[in-house]
Amino acid sequence: MRWGWLALCIAWAQDTIYLTLQEAEQRFLQKNLLLAAQKLQIDAERALVWAARLWPNPQLSIEQMDVFTRAEAPVPPFLNQPRINQIAATFTQTLLTAGKRLKGIALAEASVAIQEAAFAELLRQLRYDLRTTIYGLQRDQILLRLLEQQAELLRQLAQRYRRLSESALVPLPEYLRIENLYMQVQADLREVRTRWEAEQHSLRELLGVEGVPPIFWIDTTGFYRKEFPRIKSLDSLLVEVSQRGDVRLAAADVRLKGRALALEKAMAYPDIDVVVSFDRLGGYRPNQWGVGFGLPLPIFNRNQGRIAAARYAQQASELRYQQTVLTAQSEVTQAWRNALALRTQWEKTSFDLLERYERAEAAYRENLLSGRINFLTYIDFFESYRQLVSKITELFYLSHQIQNDLQYATGVAE
């Protein structure tokens, strides 16, 4: 059963790609477009950190240039061009005060941490979707194989009973009952196929498939596990909550708001502009140099409003962080309790029933055809067998999915 039953994959002229869970996750990390886009967003924020490290550019301004008056002795013409005489220029460099540059760098680095936490949260969400899809495909591949086998057996039985009914060797209601059961199995098969197609679509999106969509066939080795996965204690699971992407994102937002508040406080202190000026033929001597400085006077606007807004934003961010932690802890508790309930059901289930049912079904069918058992006995057994197959397969699926739920709730991927 390593690759399951391949007949369903050959229904269309499409390529079939065989994957294990590990191969699917590796391809997902390499090909998923949303993850690639988020990585670029992180690079964009890192570029802004680089920009924050740079000092403001100096400014050079030419304030006057008299180009219509000739020079008069004894002053020589500017650049030996007789028509250019008077010129004035100013060079200005802004000096940041109150550690604004360092605080701006810290704010930019906090923005990088925001994007990294957003990547972790996106990865947590998409990995959960990926594993849910893969476990669903494994379950449905097994169900499709079994339902196809059952449908084929019922088809052959229905054909035989139709001939016997036409010959009046069996009652017509028995033949109709077989046909009805065959239609029920066909309906179950259609529902599972529809779900399987939806899972194929989800997997193609997660793996970033381009061009003609292939069919993915997942290795089912290990699906029928022998033991229920180990469940950690609730206390140890709650400790792992801090690694969740949304918790990290909320914590990073608190740091971002704190650094934004520090920068707004620094903005209350005016920056200093250092000015160097040169004036030719415009002052009391031909070539005049001057040095000065300028700064705004914080009389009316001391950045009070932005400081208050940043402080309120920080407080709101802290409340959102606390709520995120509470939500995460509740989700972990819910997943842990669901795991315990599923483990109780697992321990009370006899998994050798499926194999015993498979052997008994062949014997029941042979006894039915030979007349050693009546028709209703076989029908009751067959429906019981069909329900057991579905329930056992679903239980194994849930044993994998509950592990996925716990990893999603704690944010720890194994």
C-alpha positions as CSV (number, residue, x, y, z in Angstrom):
1,M,0.0,0.0,0.0
2,R,3.0,2.3,-0.4
3,W,1.5,4.4,-3.1
4,G,-2.1,3.3,-2.8
5,W,-4.3,2.6,-5.6
6,L,-3.4,4.3,-8.9
7,A,-6.4,3.8,-11.0
8,L,-8.0,7.1,-9.8
9,C,-4.9,9.0,-11.0
10,I,-5.0,7.6,-14.5
11,A,-8.6,8.9,-15.1
12,W,-7.1,12.0,-16.7
13,A,-4.1,12.5,-19.0
14,Q,-2.2,14.3,-16.3
15,D,1.2,13.8,-14.7
16,T,1.1,12.1,-11.3
17,I,3.6,13.3,-8.6
18,Y,4.3,10.9,-5.8
19,L,5.2,12.6,-2.5
20,T,5.9,11.7,1.1
21,L,4.9,14.1,3.9
22,Q,8.5,15.2,4.2
23,E,8.9,15.8,0.5
24,A,5.7,17.8,0.4
25,E,6.8,20.0,3.2
26,Q,10.2,20.6,1.6
27,R,8.6,21.5,-1.7
28,F,6.1,23.8,0.2
29,L,9.0,25.7,1.8
30,Q,10.7,26.2,-1.5
31,K,7.7,26.9,-3.8
32,N,5.0,28.6,-1.8
33,L,4.4,32.0,-3.2
34,L,3.0,33.6,-0.1
35,L,6.1,32.6,1.9
36,A,8.3,33.9,-0.8
37,A,6.4,37.3,-0.8
38,Q,6.8,37.5,3.0
39,K,10.5,36.9,2.8
40,L,10.8,39.8,0.3
41,Q,8.8,42.0,2.8
42,I,11.4,41.1,5.4
43,D,14.2,42.1,3.0
44,A,12.4,45.4,2.3
45,E,12.2,46.2,6.1
46,R,15.9,45.4,6.4
47,A,16.7,47.8,3.6
48,L,14.8,50.5,5.7
49,V,17.1,49.7,8.6
50,W,20.0,50.5,6.3
51,A,18.3,53.7,5.3
52,A,17.8,54.7,9.0
53,R,21.5,54.4,9.7
54,L,22.3,57.1,7.2
55,W,22.8,60.8,8.2
56,P,20.7,63.5,6.6
57,N,22.2,64.8,3.4
58,P,23.8,68.3,3.5
59,Q,22.2,71.0,1.4
60,L,24.0,73.5,-0.9
61,S,22.1,76.5,-2.1
62,I,23.2,79.2,-4.6
63,E,21.3,82.3,-3.4
64,Q,22.6,85.0,-5.8
65,M,24.4,85.0,-9.1
66,D,24.7,88.3,-10.9
67,V,25.4,87.5,-14.6
68,F,24.8,90.9,-16.2
69,T,27.3,93.2,-14.6
70,R,30.9,93.3,-15.6
71,A,33.6,93.2,-12.9
72,E,35.3,96.4,-12.0
73,A,39.0,96.7,-11.0
74,P,40.7,95.7,-8.9
75,V,38.4,92.6,-8.3
76,P,39.2,89.9,-10.9
77,P,36.3,88.2,-12.7
78,F,34.8,85.0,-11.2
79,L,36.4,82.0,-12.9
80,N,37.9,84.4,-15.4
81,Q,34.5,85.0,-17.0
82,P,34.0,88.8,-17.1
83,R,30.2,88.6,-17.1
84,I,29.9,86.6,-13.8
85,N,30.5,88.8,-10.8
86,Q,28.5,88.6,-7.6
87,I,27.6,85.2,-6.1
88,A,26.3,84.0,-2.7
89,A,26.1,80.3,-1.5
90,T,25.1,78.5,1.7
91,F,26.1,75.0,2.9
92,T,23.8,73.5,5.6
93,Q,24.2,70.3,7.5
94,T,21.5,69.1,9.9
95,L,22.7,67.5,13.2
96,L,20.1,65.2,14.8
97,T,19.8,65.6,18.6
98,A,18.4,63.5,21.4
99,G,19.5,60.3,19.8
100,K,17.0,60.5,17.0
101,R,19.1,58.5,14.6
102,L,19.7,55.6,17.0
103,K,16.0,55.6,18.0
104,G,15.1,55.6,14.3
105,I,17.4,52.6,13.8
106,A,15.8,50.8,16.7
107,L,12.3,51.5,15.3
108,A,13.3,50.2,11.9
109,E,14.8,47.0,13.5
110,A,11.5,46.6,15.4
111,S,9.7,46.7,12.0
112,V,12.0,43.9,10.8
113,A,11.0,41.9,13.9
114,I,7.3,42.5,13.0
115,Q,7.8,41.1,9.5
116,E,9.7,38.1,10.8
117,A,7.0,37.4,13.3
118,A,4.4,37.8,10.5
119,F,6.4,35.2,8.5
120,A,6.3,32.8,11.4
121,E,2.6,33.2,11.8
122,L,2.0,32.8,8.1
123,L,4.2,29.6,8.1
124,R,2.2,28.3,11.1
125,Q,-1.1,28.8,9.3
126,L,0.1,27.4,6.0
127,R,1.9,24.4,7.5
128,Y,-1.3,23.5,9.3
129,D,-3.3,23.7,6.1
130,L,-0.6,21.6,4.3
131,R,-0.6,18.8,6.9
132,T,-4.4,18.9,7.1
133,T,-4.6,18.5,3.3
134,I,-2.0,15.7,3.2
135,Y,-3.6,13.7,6.0
136,G,-6.9,14.2,4.2
137,L,-5.5,12.9,1.0
138,Q,-4.0,9.9,2.7
139,R,-7.4,9.1,4.3
140,D,-9.3,9.6,1.0
141,Q,-6.9,7.6,-1.0
142,I,-7.5,4.6,1.3
143,L,-11.2,5.2,1.3
144,L,-11.3,5.5,-2.5
145,R,-9.5,2.2,-2.9
146,L,-11.8,0.4,-0.5
147,L,-15.0,2.0,-1.9
148,E,-14.0,1.1,-5.4
149,Q,-13.4,-2.5,-4.4
150,Q,-16.8,-2.6,-2.7
151,A,-18.5,-0.9,-5.7
152,E,-17.0,-3.5,-8.0
153,L,-18.1,-6.4,-5.8
154,L,-21.6,-5.0,-5.6
155,R,-21.7,-4.4,-9.4
156,Q,-20.8,-8.0,-10.1
157,L,-23.3,-9.2,-7.4
158,A,-26.0,-6.9,-8.8
159,Q,-25.5,-8.3,-12.4
160,R,-25.8,-11.8,-11.1
161,Y,-28.9,-11.1,-9.1
162,R,-30.4,-9.4,-12.1
163,R,-30.1,-12.5,-14.2
164,L,-31.4,-14.6,-11.3
165,S,-34.3,-12.2,-10.8
166,E,-35.2,-12.3,-14.5
167,S,-35.2,-16.1,-14.2
168,A,-37.4,-15.9,-11.1
169,L,-34.7,-17.7,-9.1
170,V,-34.5,-14.9,-6.5
171,P,-37.2,-12.5,-5.4
172,L,-37.2,-9.1,-7.2
173,P,-36.9,-7.1,-3.8
174,E,-33.5,-8.8,-3.2
175,Y,-32.2,-7.7,-6.5
176,L,-33.5,-4.1,-5.9
177,R,-31.9,-4.1,-2.5
178,I,-28.6,-5.0,-4.0
179,E,-29.0,-2.2,-6.6
180,N,-29.9,0.3,-3.9
181,L,-26.8,-0.7,-1.8
182,Y,-24.7,-0.3,-5.0
183,M,-26.0,3.2,-5.5
184,Q,-25.3,4.1,-1.9
185,V,-21.7,3.0,-2.3
186,Q,-21.5,5.0,-5.5
187,A,-22.8,8.0,-3.7
188,D,-20.2,7.6,-1.0
189,L,-17.5,7.2,-3.6
190,R,-18.6,10.4,-5.4
191,E,-18.5,12.4,-2.1
192,V,-15.0,11.1,-1.3
193,R,-13.8,11.9,-4.8
194,T,-15.2,15.4,-4.5
195,R,-13.4,15.9,-1.2
196,W,-10.2,14.4,-2.7
197,E,-10.4,16.9,-5.7
198,A,-10.8,19.8,-3.3
199,E,-7.7,18.6,-1.4
200,Q,-5.8,18.3,-4.6
201,H,-6.7,21.9,-5.4
202,S,-5.5,23.0,-1.9
203,L,-2.2,21.2,-2.3
204,R,-1.5,22.7,-5.7
205,E,-2.0,26.1,-4.2
206,L,0.2,25.4,-1.2
207,L,3.0,24.0,-3.4
208,G,2.9,26.8,-5.9
209,V,2.2,24.5,-8.9
210,E,2.5,26.2,-12.3
211,G,1.2,25.1,-15.7
212,V,-0.9,22.0,-16.2
213,P,-2.1,20.9,-12.8
214,P,-0.7,17.5,-11.9
215,I,-2.2,14.9,-9.6
216,F,-0.5,14.4,-6.2
217,W,-0.4,10.9,-4.7
218,I,0.7,10.9,-1.1
219,D,2.6,8.0,0.4
220,T,0.3,6.3,3.0
221,T,3.1,4.4,4.7
222,G,2.7,5.0,8.4
223,F,-0.9,6.2,8.1
224,Y,-2.1,3.1,10.0
225,R,0.1,3.8,13.0
226,K,0.3,1.2,15.8
227,E,0.4,3.6,18.7
228,F,-1.3,6.8,19.6
229,P,1.1,9.8,19.5
230,R,2.5,10.9,22.9
231,I,0.7,13.8,24.4
232,K,2.7,16.3,26.5
233,S,1.4,17.7,29.8
234,L,-0.7,20.8,29.6
235,D,1.8,22.9,31.5
236,S,4.6,22.1,29.1
237,L,2.4,22.9,26.1
238,L,1.4,26.2,27.6
239,V,5.0,27.1,28.0
240,E,5.5,26.6,24.3
241,V,2.8,29.2,23.5
242,S,5.4,32.0,23.3
243,Q,6.7,30.4,20.1
244,R,3.4,30.9,18.2
245,G,3.6,33.3,15.4
246,D,0.6,35.4,16.5
247,V,2.1,35.7,20.0
248,R,5.4,36.7,18.6
249,L,3.7,39.2,16.3
250,A,1.8,40.8,19.2
251,A,5.0,41.0,21.3
252,A,6.9,42.5,18.4
253,D,4.2,45.1,18.0
254,V,4.6,46.1,21.7
255,R,8.3,46.6,21.1
256,L,7.6,48.6,18.0
257,K,5.1,50.9,19.8
258,G,7.6,51.4,22.6
259,R,10.3,52.4,20.2
260,A,7.9,54.7,18.3
261,L,7.1,56.4,21.6
262,A,10.8,56.9,22.4
263,L,11.3,58.4,18.9
264,E,8.4,60.8,19.3
265,K,9.8,61.9,22.7
266,A,13.1,62.6,21.0
267,M,11.3,64.6,18.3
268,A,10.3,67.1,20.9
269,Y,14.0,68.3,20.9
270,P,14.9,70.5,17.9
271,D,17.6,69.6,15.5
272,I,20.5,71.9,14.8
273,D,21.4,73.2,11.4
274,V,25.0,74.1,11.0
275,V,25.4,76.8,8.3
276,V,28.5,77.8,6.3
277,S,28.0,80.8,3.9
278,F,30.0,82.4,1.2
279,D,29.3,85.8,-0.4
280,R,31.4,87.3,-3.3
281,L,31.0,91.0,-3.9
282,G,27.8,91.2,-1.7
283,G,29.3,92.1,1.7
284,Y,31.7,94.6,3.2
285,R,34.6,92.7,1.5
286,P,35.0,90.9,-1.8
287,N,35.0,87.3,-0.5
288,Q,33.1,87.0,2.7
289,W,32.7,83.7,4.7
290,G,30.4,83.1,7.6
291,V,29.4,80.4,10.0
292,G,26.1,80.1,11.9
293,F,23.4,77.7,13.1
294,G,19.7,77.5,13.1
295,L,17.0,75.6,15.0
296,P,13.3,75.8,15.5
297,L,12.2,77.2,18.9
298,P,9.9,74.6,20.6
299,I,7.5,77.3,22.0
300,F,4.1,76.2,20.6
301,N,4.7,72.7,19.3
302,R,6.7,70.4,21.5
303,N,5.2,67.2,19.9
304,Q,2.8,66.8,22.7
305,G,0.1,65.3,20.6
306,R,2.2,62.7,18.8
307,I,3.8,61.7,22.1
308,A,0.3,61.1,23.7
309,A,-0.9,59.2,20.6
310,A,2.2,57.0,20.7
311,R,1.7,56.3,24.4
312,Y,-1.9,55.3,23.9
313,A,-0.9,53.1,21.0
314,Q,1.6,51.3,23.2
315,Q,-0.9,50.7,25.9
316,A,-3.4,49.3,23.3
317,S,-0.7,47.1,21.9
318,E,0.0,45.7,25.3
319,L,-3.7,44.9,25.8
320,R,-3.8,43.1,22.4
321,Y,-0.7,41.1,23.4
322,Q,-2.3,40.0,26.6
323,Q,-5.5,39.0,24.7
324,T,-3.4,37.1,22.1
325,V,-1.7,35.1,24.9
326,L,-5.0,34.3,26.5
327,T,-6.5,33.1,23.2
328,A,-3.4,31.0,22.5
329,Q,-3.6,29.4,25.9
330,S,-7.3,28.6,25.5
331,E,-6.6,27.0,22.1
332,V,-3.8,24.9,23.5
333,T,-6.1,23.7,26.3
334,Q,-8.9,22.9,23.8
335,A,-6.5,20.9,21.6
336,W,-5.0,19.1,24.6
337,R,-8.4,18.0,25.9
338,N,-9.5,16.9,22.4
339,A,-6.4,14.8,22.2
340,L,-7.1,13.1,25.5
341,A,-10.7,12.3,24.4
342,L,-9.4,10.9,21.1
343,R,-6.8,8.8,23.0
344,T,-9.6,7.4,25.2
345,Q,-11.5,6.3,22.1
346,W,-8.3,4.9,20.5
347,E,-7.5,2.8,23.5
348,K,-11.0,1.3,23.5
349,T,-10.9,0.4,19.8
350,S,-9.9,-3.0,18.5
351,F,-8.0,-2.3,15.2
352,D,-7.8,-5.9,14.1
353,L,-11.5,-5.7,13.4
354,L,-10.9,-4.2,10.0
355,E,-8.7,-7.1,8.9
356,R,-11.1,-9.6,10.3
357,Y,-14.0,-7.9,8.6
358,E,-12.1,-8.1,5.2
359,R,-11.6,-11.8,5.6
360,A,-15.2,-12.4,6.7
361,E,-16.6,-10.4,3.8
362,A,-15.2,-12.7,1.3
363,A,-16.6,-15.7,3.2
364,Y,-20.0,-14.1,3.5
365,R,-20.1,-13.3,-0.2
366,E,-19.1,-16.9,-1.1
367,N,-21.8,-18.3,1.3
368,L,-24.4,-16.0,-0.2
369,L,-23.7,-17.1,-3.7
370,S,-23.8,-20.8,-2.6
371,G,-27.0,-20.3,-0.7
372,R,-25.6,-21.1,2.8
373,I,-26.7,-17.7,4.2
374,N,-29.7,-15.6,3.4
375,F,-29.7,-12.3,1.6
376,L,-30.5,-10.0,4.5
377,T,-27.7,-11.5,6.6
378,Y,-25.2,-10.5,3.9
379,I,-26.6,-7.0,3.4
380,D,-26.5,-6.3,7.2
381,F,-22.9,-7.6,7.3
382,F,-21.9,-5.5,4.3
383,E,-23.3,-2.3,5.6
384,S,-21.6,-2.9,8.9
385,Y,-18.3,-3.5,7.2
386,R,-18.7,-0.3,5.1
387,Q,-19.3,1.8,8.2
388,L,-16.4,0.2,10.1
389,V,-14.0,1.0,7.2
390,S,-15.1,4.6,7.3
391,K,-14.9,4.9,11.1
392,I,-11.5,3.2,11.5
393,T,-10.0,5.2,8.7
394,E,-11.4,8.4,10.2
395,L,-9.9,7.5,13.6
396,F,-6.5,7.0,12.1
397,Y,-6.9,10.3,10.3
398,L,-7.8,12.1,13.5
399,S,-4.8,10.6,15.3
400,H,-2.6,12.4,12.8
401,Q,-4.7,15.5,12.7
402,I,-4.8,15.9,16.5
403,Q,-1.1,16.0,16.5
404,N,-1.3,18.7,13.8
405,D,-3.8,20.6,16.0
406,L,-1.5,20.5,19.0
407,Q,1.5,21.7,16.9
408,Y,-0.7,24.5,15.4
409,A,-1.9,25.6,18.9
410,T,1.6,25.7,20.4
411,G,3.3,27.0,17.3
412,V,6.0,24.3,17.6
413,A,6.5,22.3,14.3
414,E,8.0,18.8,14.7
